[in-house]
Amino acid sequence: MQAILDALSDPTRRAALAVLWCGGEHCVCELMARLGASQSRMSRHMKVLREAGLVLDRRDAQWVRYRRDPNLACELATVVDAVLAAERRPERKAA
C-alpha cells in the first residue's frame, strides 16, 4: 500500500495515471507530449507506477506501452479513483 501512496504523491504520475485510467495503451512518447515531460523523466515516473502495481507495460518494437493493470484489487482501484477524482475538483478557498 505504501508504494501506491508514494506513486500517487507526484503530480506528473497522477496525470499519467489519469490518462491510462480511462483505458487503452499509451507509449511514453504519447505521455510526454500530453504532459510536457522529458523522455527520461516520464520513463522514471512510469517505472514507479509499474513497480507500485498500478500499470502494466508491454514492449512494442522500440516503444514501451503502458496500460492500467486490470488485475488491481478493487479496494486499491477505489483509492486511485478517489485520488484522481479529487485531482479534477477545483480547490476550495479557506474561509
Buried (B, 14 or more C-beta within 10 A) or exposed (E): EEEBEEBBEBEBBBBBBBBBBEEEBBBBEBBBEBBEBEEEBBBEBBBBBBEBBBBBBEEEEEBBBBBBBEEBEEEBBEBBEEBBEEEEEEEEEEE
